[in-house]
Amino acid sequence: MSRSTEGMSRELREYMLSVSVRESETLEKLRLETSTMKNSNMQISPEQGQFMNFLVKLTGARRTIEVGVFTGYSSLWTAMALPDDGKIVACDINGEWTDTAKKYWRIAGVENIIDLKLAPAEETLRGLIDSGMEGTFDFAFIDADKDLYDIYYELCLELIKNGGLIALDNVFKHGRVIDTEADDTGTLAIRELNMKIKTDTRVDISMLPLSDGLTLVRKR
């Protein structure tokens, strides 16, 4: 028993990964290929991917949203948890990164359940609402440009059903949220949204010290 969260040393994390993460060969190959790319820090960790996979299975989710695809590692974890008739609406604007994603989705045999939308995510999400799909999704993962997190949060809140989950990544902003001298727009946006969600009576919340901070929001 502990009254606070244990710090995660490199050795302790390696132990945790060795005894808990069940990463498929395809997931591992995608993660390793992405690690050689210039923006590799944008990829989520394997323990976070498995945690989201677990959440999707636990909640019985069938329809999900992903805001920010990058090379498709998080969406692949999610897709592998969905039933055959499941669906992911995946939002991104970078065709080069998502070409890598599509390659691995195809290898894993899940490309048919991932609907990639190469357009600004706000545009895609508003389009889903305009087409009458509000309240029809079970799960959403937000991991894109931090300046627009509040917009993504509000739109996803409209799109998920009561009891559905939203997961917001990078809510620690690599520790900058507690740095009083950090005043870049992304950090300010995350700080403001963190405080907003804390008092948002529309949802239940849990902020977890997983990777760079992950907030789970359950729509009431």
NORLIN-V873453 format. One record per residue. N is the residue number from 1. RES is the residue in one small letter. SS is DSSP state (~ for helix, > for strand, _ for the rest). OMEGA is omega in degrees with one decimal (NA if undefined). D_CENTER is the distance of its C-alpha to the mean C-alpha in Angstrom with 2 decimals. Layout:
N	RES	SS	OMEGA	D_CENTER
N	RES	SS	OMEGA	D_CENTER
This chain:
1	m	_	-179.3	29.56
2	s	_	-179.6	28.21
3	r	_	177.9	28.08
4	s	_	-179.3	25.23
5	t	_	179.1	22.23
6	e	_	173.1	23.59
7	g	_	-175.8	22.96
8	m	_	174.2	21.30
9	s	_	178.6	23.80
10	r	~	-178.0	23.24
11	e	~	179.8	25.60
12	l	~	177.7	24.00
13	r	~	178.7	20.54
14	e	~	176.7	22.33
15	y	~	179.8	24.06
16	m	~	179.5	20.96
17	l	~	-175.2	19.46
18	s	~	-176.1	22.90
19	v	~	-175.1	23.34
20	s	~	-172.8	20.00
21	v	_	177.9	17.60
22	r	_	-176.3	18.55
23	e	_	179.1	17.15
24	s	_	179.1	18.83
25	e	~	-179.9	21.00
26	t	~	176.9	19.00
27	l	~	-179.5	15.72
28	e	~	179.5	17.92
29	k	~	177.9	19.65
30	l	~	179.8	16.58
31	r	~	-178.2	15.35
32	l	~	176.9	18.95
33	e	~	-180.0	19.50
34	t	~	-178.8	16.54
35	s	_	179.2	17.96
36	t	_	-176.3	21.08
37	m	_	-176.8	19.61
38	k	_	-176.1	20.21
39	n	_	-174.5	16.64
40	s	~	179.3	15.53
41	n	~	178.8	14.12
42	m	~	-178.6	11.09
43	q	_	177.0	9.98
44	i	_	179.8	8.11
45	s	_	177.8	10.88
46	p	~	179.3	12.26
47	e	~	176.7	12.48
48	q	~	177.7	8.83
49	g	~	179.5	8.41
50	q	~	178.6	11.46
51	f	~	179.1	10.54
52	m	~	174.6	7.82
53	n	~	179.2	10.61
54	f	~	180.0	12.99
55	l	~	-179.8	11.54
56	v	~	177.2	11.64
57	k	~	-177.2	15.13
58	l	~	-177.1	16.22
59	t	~	-178.2	15.67
60	g	_	-177.5	17.10
61	a	_	178.3	14.50
62	r	_	-177.8	15.88
63	r	>	-175.8	14.24
64	t	>	178.0	10.56
65	i	>	172.2	8.95
66	e	>	178.4	6.41
67	v	>	-174.9	7.24
68	g	_	-173.4	7.72
69	v	_	-173.2	8.65
70	f	_	-178.1	10.89
71	t	_	169.7	12.73
72	g	_	-177.8	10.74
73	y	~	-179.3	10.05
74	s	~	179.4	6.59
75	s	~	176.8	8.13
76	l	~	174.9	11.24
77	w	~	-179.3	10.25
78	t	~	-177.8	9.25
79	a	~	-178.1	12.40
80	m	_	177.4	14.52
81	a	_	-175.3	14.06
82	l	_	173.6	15.15
83	p	_	-176.5	18.87
84	d	_	-179.9	20.86
85	d	_	177.6	20.86
86	g	_	-178.9	17.13
87	k	>	171.3	15.32
88	i	>	167.8	12.05
89	v	>	-172.6	12.44
90	a	>	-173.2	10.65
91	c	>	174.6	11.35
92	d	>	179.4	12.60
93	i	_	-174.1	16.04
94	n	_	-177.5	16.83
95	g	~	180.0	18.91
96	e	~	179.0	19.69
97	w	~	-175.6	16.24
98	t	~	171.4	15.43
99	d	~	174.4	18.88
100	t	~	178.6	17.78
101	a	~	-176.9	14.83
102	k	~	178.1	17.45
103	k	~	-177.2	19.83
104	y	~	174.0	17.78
105	w	~	-179.8	16.67
106	r	~	178.8	20.43
107	i	~	-178.4	21.44
108	a	~	178.4	19.31
109	g	_	-178.1	20.81
110	v	_	-175.2	17.76
111	e	~	-177.4	18.19
112	n	~	-179.9	19.95
113	i	~	179.3	17.09
114	i	>	-179.6	14.68
115	d	>	-176.7	15.91
116	l	>	178.0	15.05
117	k	>	178.8	15.96
118	l	>	-177.5	17.20
119	a	_	174.6	17.76
120	p	_	-173.7	16.55
121	a	~	179.1	13.56
122	e	~	178.6	15.75
123	e	~	180.0	18.46
124	t	~	-178.2	16.57
125	l	~	177.7	15.29
126	r	~	177.3	18.83
127	g	~	176.6	20.29
128	l	~	178.6	18.64
129	i	~	-179.3	20.07
130	d	~	-179.8	23.38
131	s	_	174.7	23.63
132	g	_	-175.9	23.60
133	m	_	177.1	20.21
134	e	_	179.0	19.42
135	g	_	-176.8	18.90
136	t	_	-178.5	18.25
137	f	>	-175.8	14.57
138	d	>	-171.5	13.46
139	f	>	174.6	9.68
140	a	>	176.7	7.10
141	f	>	-178.1	3.40
142	i	>	-178.9	4.68
143	d	_	-176.1	5.09
144	a	_	-177.3	8.70
145	d	_	-170.1	12.21
146	k	~	-179.7	12.59
147	d	~	-175.3	15.90
148	l	~	-177.5	14.54
149	y	~	-178.0	11.88
150	d	~	177.0	14.58
151	i	~	179.2	15.31
152	y	~	179.6	11.86
153	y	~	-177.9	11.86
154	e	~	-179.3	15.36
155	l	~	177.7	14.96
156	c	~	178.1	12.13
157	l	~	175.1	14.41
158	e	~	-171.7	17.16
159	l	~	-179.7	15.55
160	i	>	-179.0	14.49
161	k	>	174.0	17.52
162	n	>	-175.5	19.09
163	g	>	178.5	17.62
164	g	>	-175.5	14.20
165	l	>	167.7	10.98
166	i	>	174.5	8.35
167	a	>	-179.5	5.71
168	l	>	-176.3	6.01
169	d	>	173.9	5.73
170	n	_	-179.0	9.26
171	v	_	171.7	11.29
172	f	_	-178.8	14.14
173	k	~	179.1	14.27
174	h	~	177.3	15.94
175	g	~	-176.3	18.49
176	r	~	-179.5	19.56
177	v	~	179.2	18.94
178	i	~	177.5	22.12
179	d	_	-175.5	24.04
180	t	_	179.3	26.59
181	e	_	179.6	27.39
182	a	_	-177.0	23.92
183	d	_	174.2	24.19
184	d	_	-172.2	22.13
185	t	~	179.7	20.53
186	g	~	179.1	16.90
187	t	~	178.0	17.80
188	l	~	-179.5	19.90
189	a	~	179.4	17.25
190	i	~	177.9	14.86
191	r	~	-177.4	18.00
192	e	~	-179.7	19.09
193	l	~	177.0	15.94
194	n	~	179.6	15.85
195	m	~	179.0	19.48
196	k	~	-177.7	19.10
197	i	~	-179.7	16.66
198	k	~	-176.7	19.05
199	t	_	-177.7	21.83
200	d	_	-176.1	20.15
201	t	_	178.3	22.31
202	r	_	-170.7	20.32
203	v	>	164.7	17.73
204	d	>	-174.4	17.64
205	i	>	169.7	15.44
206	s	>	176.5	14.70
207	m	>	-174.2	13.56
208	l	>	176.4	13.24
209	p	_	-179.0	14.50
210	l	_	-176.3	12.01
211	s	_	-179.0	11.67
212	d	_	-179.5	11.59
213	g	_	-179.1	11.13
214	l	>	176.1	8.54
215	t	>	174.5	9.83
216	l	>	-178.6	10.05
217	v	>	176.0	12.04
218	r	>	-179.9	14.39
219	k	>	-180.0	16.37
220	r	_	NA	20.02
